[in-house]
Amino acid sequence: MRRELRFASTLLRVGQAEKEAAEADTPVNALAAADAARDRRDWAAAAFYYQQALKQNPARVSLFVQLGHAHKENGDFDAALEAYQHFLAEEPDDVDIHLQLGHLYNRMNEWESALQWYEQAHVLAPDNADIAAHLESARLRFSRIDIERKRQNAMELLQSRRWHQARAQLYDLVETDGEIDLIAVYANATKEAGDFDEALRLYDVYREHAQNLDAASVIDVEIQTAHLYKAMRDIDAALRYYIRARDAEFSLYGHVTPDSIASREIRACMAEIYTCFWHPD
């Protein structure tokens, strides 16, 4: 019994000591200490002192915004969200808190939530140019995320060889969203889906686009066009485009290796065209 009483007494003394230490660490003017820590960008200290300032001035709900800022800059996004929501509960029509919540969700990479808060801020202050700029940027970011999801889905469809579905997704990306860098993939999917005429048209678009890209794209478009003609059983046309690919390869590298795609395909086409006397190596 005496041992238990001594243990309880020890806990009480420790608890009292911690309380006294915490009180000793809290300055008389916690708000001034918080602002000073904020100005020197000591966000952990700023968050601590803003919390103490709120204890000293519980009616000053605006301090929750400062507390949220400090937590956000310190990387504690959950604590920042909680602080902002405390203020929002008291001031639901405050424009700035809606803007700050948008900024916070941006930092959290939650683009859809960020957009929603910017939209609400814009409703509250439709003439605010700063909010309008943030809203436009958020819309662009969010639309880009949607496009990236569609691109990933298209690649997954291609990997699973679901050509018709992949082609439909790529059509939307290229024709609607302007993702012209996917034109080669779109043309290939169209070829694999069996629409050779449309694939040929798309390879012509790819050829125009390839001029503005690297030289390797110029080689690739000729090879892909040749592959298409080969699939159409037009070996003469396929040979012409393989030769064009070989010439583009020579222009780029100054030589053409015997095992390059163009070289191998040229020999294969020659063997089909001149079956009587052509023997590939």
C-alpha positions in Angstrom: 0.0 0.0 0.0 2.8 2.4 0.9 4.6 1.5 -2.3 1.5 2.4 -4.3 1.1 5.7 -2.5 4.7 6.5 -3.2 4.2 5.7 -6.9 1.1 7.9 -7.1 2.9 10.7 -5.4 5.7 10.4 -7.8 3.3 10.6 -10.8 1.7 13.7 -9.3 5.1 15.4 -8.9 6.1 14.5 -12.4 2.8 15.8 -13.9 3.1 19.0 -11.9 6.7 19.5 -13.1 5.7 19.1 -16.7 2.9 21.6 -16.3 5.2 24.1 -14.6 7.8 23.5 -17.4 5.2 24.1 -20.1 4.0 27.3 -18.3 7.6 28.4 -18.0 8.1 27.9 -21.8 5.0 30.0 -22.6 5.9 33.7 -22.8 3.7 36.4 -21.4 2.8 37.6 -24.9 2.6 34.3 -26.9 1.2 36.1 -29.9 4.3 38.3 -30.2 6.5 35.2 -29.9 4.4 33.5 -32.6 4.7 36.4 -35.0 8.4 36.6 -34.4 8.8 32.9 -35.1 6.7 33.2 -38.2 8.8 36.1 -39.5 12.0 34.1 -39.1 10.2 31.1 -40.7 10.5 28.9 -37.7 7.2 27.2 -38.4 7.4 24.6 -35.6 7.9 27.3 -33.0 5.3 29.5 -34.7 2.7 26.7 -34.5 3.5 26.1 -30.8 3.2 29.8 -29.9 0.0 30.4 -31.9 -1.5 27.5 -30.0 -0.5 29.2 -26.7 -1.8 32.5 -28.0 -5.2 30.9 -28.6 -5.2 29.6 -25.0 -4.5 33.2 -23.9 -7.0 34.7 -26.3 -9.6 32.1 -27.1 -12.0 34.7 -28.6 -9.5 35.6 -31.3 -10.6 33.0 -33.8 -8.5 34.6 -36.6 -5.4 33.1 -34.9 -6.6 29.7 -36.2 -5.7 30.9 -39.6 -2.2 31.8 -38.5 -1.9 28.5 -36.8 -3.0 26.7 -40.0 -0.4 28.6 -42.0 2.3 27.6 -39.6 1.3 23.9 -39.6 1.0 24.0 -43.4 4.5 25.5 -43.9 5.8 23.0 -41.3 4.4 20.1 -43.4 1.7 19.0 -41.0 -1.2 19.2 -43.4 -3.7 17.4 -41.2 -3.1 19.9 -38.4 -3.3 22.8 -40.8 -6.7 21.5 -42.1 -8.0 21.2 -38.6 -7.0 24.7 -37.7 -8.5 26.2 -40.9 -11.8 24.3 -40.3 -12.0 25.7 -36.8 -12.0 29.2 -38.3 -14.3 28.2 -41.1 -16.9 27.0 -38.6 -16.9 30.5 -37.1 -16.6 32.4 -40.3 -18.3 30.3 -43.1 -18.5 33.3 -45.5 -14.9 34.4 -45.2 -13.3 34.6 -48.6 -9.7 34.2 -47.6 -10.2 30.9 -45.7 -11.7 29.4 -48.8 -8.6 30.5 -50.8 -6.3 29.2 -48.1 -8.0 25.8 -48.1 -7.5 25.7 -51.9 -3.8 26.4 -51.4 -3.6 23.7 -48.7 -5.2 21.0 -50.9 -2.8 22.1 -53.7 0.1 21.4 -51.3 -1.5 18.0 -50.5 -1.8 17.2 -54.3 -5.5 16.8 -54.0 -6.4 18.7 -57.1 -10.1 18.1 -57.2 -10.6 19.4 -53.6 -8.4 22.4 -54.3 -10.5 23.2 -57.3 -13.7 23.0 -55.3 -12.4 25.5 -52.7 -11.1 27.9 -55.3 -14.6 27.7 -57.0 -16.3 28.5 -53.6 -13.9 31.4 -53.1 -14.7 32.7 -56.6 -18.4 32.6 -55.8 -17.9 34.6 -52.7 -15.6 37.1 -54.5 -16.3 37.0 -58.3 -14.4 40.2 -59.0 -11.2 39.1 -57.2 -8.5 38.8 -59.9 -6.1 36.8 -57.6 -8.8 34.2 -56.9 -9.8 34.1 -60.5 -6.2 33.4 -61.5 -5.9 30.6 -58.9 -9.2 29.1 -60.1 -8.0 29.1 -63.7 -4.7 27.4 -62.8 -6.6 24.8 -60.7 -8.9 24.0 -63.6 -5.9 23.6 -66.0 -4.2 21.3 -63.5 -7.3 19.2 -62.9 -8.0 18.9 -66.6 -4.4 17.7 -67.1 -4.9 15.1 -64.4 -7.9 13.8 -66.2 -5.9 13.6 -69.4 -3.1 11.7 -67.7 -5.6 9.2 -66.4 -7.0 8.7 -69.9 -3.5 8.3 -71.3 -2.7 5.6 -68.7 -5.9 3.9 -69.5 -5.1 3.9 -73.2 -1.7 2.4 -72.6 -3.2 -0.3 -70.5 -5.7 -1.1 -73.3 -2.8 -1.3 -75.8 -0.8 -3.7 -73.5 -3.8 -6.0 -73.3 -4.2 -5.8 -77.1 -7.7 -4.4 -76.9 -7.2 -2.5 -80.1 -10.7 -1.1 -80.7 -11.1 0.2 -77.2 -7.6 1.7 -77.2 -8.2 3.3 -80.6 -11.4 5.0 -79.2 -9.6 6.3 -76.2 -6.7 7.6 -78.3 -9.1 9.2 -80.7 -10.5 11.2 -77.9 -7.0 12.1 -76.6 -5.7 13.2 -80.0 -8.7 14.8 -81.6 -10.5 16.3 -78.5 -7.7 16.9 -76.0 -5.0 17.8 -78.5 -2.5 15.2 -77.3 -0.8 15.2 -80.7 2.3 13.5 -79.3 0.1 10.3 -79.3 -0.5 10.4 -83.0 1.9 7.6 -83.8 0.4 5.4 -81.1 -3.1 6.3 -82.3 -2.1 5.4 -85.9 -0.6 2.0 -84.8 -3.8 1.2 -82.8 -5.9 2.0 -85.8 -3.8 -0.3 -88.0 -4.1 -3.1 -85.4 -7.8 -2.5 -85.3 -7.9 -3.3 -89.1 -8.8 0.2 -90.4 -5.9 0.5 -92.9 -7.2 3.5 -94.8 -7.6 5.6 -91.7 -4.3 4.4 -90.4 -2.6 5.5 -93.6 -4.2 9.0 -93.2 -3.0 9.1 -89.6 0.6 8.2 -90.6 0.5 11.2 -93.0 -0.4 13.4 -90.0 2.3 11.7 -88.0 4.8 12.4 -90.8 4.0 16.1 -90.7 4.3 16.2 -86.9 7.6 14.2 -87.0 9.3 17.1 -88.9 9.0 19.1 -85.7 10.3 16.3 -83.5 13.6 14.4 -83.4 15.1 12.7 -86.5 14.3 9.3 -85.0 10.6 10.1 -85.4 11.2 10.7 -89.1 12.7 7.3 -89.4 9.9 5.7 -87.4 7.0 7.1 -89.4 8.5 5.7 -92.6 8.9 2.3 -91.0 5.4 2.3 -89.6 4.0 3.3 -92.9 5.9 0.5 -94.6 4.6 -2.0 -92.0 1.1 -0.9 -92.8 1.6 -1.5 -96.5 3.1 -4.8 -95.7 0.0 -5.7 -93.7 -2.1 -4.6 -96.7 0.0 -7.0 -98.9 1.3 -4.1 -101.0 5.0 -5.2 -100.9 6.1 -2.7 -103.6 4.8 0.3 -101.5 6.2 -1.3 -98.4 9.6 -1.5 -100.0 9.5 2.2 -101.0 8.9 3.3 -97.5 11.5 1.0 -96.0 14.0 2.6 -98.4 12.8 6.0 -97.2 13.4 4.9 -93.7 16.9 3.7 -94.6 17.7 7.0 -96.3 16.5 8.9 -93.2 18.6 6.7 -91.0 21.7 7.4 -93.2 21.0 11.1 -93.0 20.9 10.9 -89.2 23.8 8.6 -88.5 25.9 8.7 -91.6 25.6 5.0 -92.1 23.1 2.2 -92.1 23.8 -1.0 -90.1 22.9 -4.3 -91.8 20.8 -5.4 -88.8 18.7 -2.2 -88.7 14.9 -2.6 -89.1 15.0 -0.9 -92.5 17.8 -3.1 -93.8 16.2 -6.3 -92.7 12.8 -5.4 -94.1 14.3 -4.2 -97.4 15.9 -7.7 -97.8 12.7 -9.4 -96.9 10.7 -7.3 -99.4 13.2 -7.9 -102.1 13.0 -11.7 -101.4 9.2 -11.6 -101.9 9.3 -9.4 -105.0 12.2 -11.1 -106.8 11.6 -14.7 -105.7 13.4 -16.2 -108.7 16.9 -14.9 -108.0 16.9 -12.8 -104.8 18.4 -14.6 -101.8 18.6 -12.6 -98.6 21.7 -13.0 -96.4 
